[in-house]
């Protein structure tokens, strides 16, 4: 273990089938972000494809002194999203530890 602060950053790309408006997209993404913040205490925001109806990109970050803890947290959140938000299909994700 290192005594340095490490930041885990995960960028997640979603496909939102059946969404026909930005209002519908925002309902799903805002709910996902709020619940993720409350459940896992991570920083989270929609970062790209803001004006696309059926696509979204969010990023979330966590801080720890352990690579393993960061990796476990990120993978737990990804599984949680898949289980709790079936309308937001993960098409890609990128994990960085800084």
Beta strands, then each sheet from edge to edge (+ up, - down):
strand 1: 6-15
strand 2: 43-48
strand 3: 55-64
strand 4: 89-97
sheet 1: 2+ 3- 1+ 4-
end
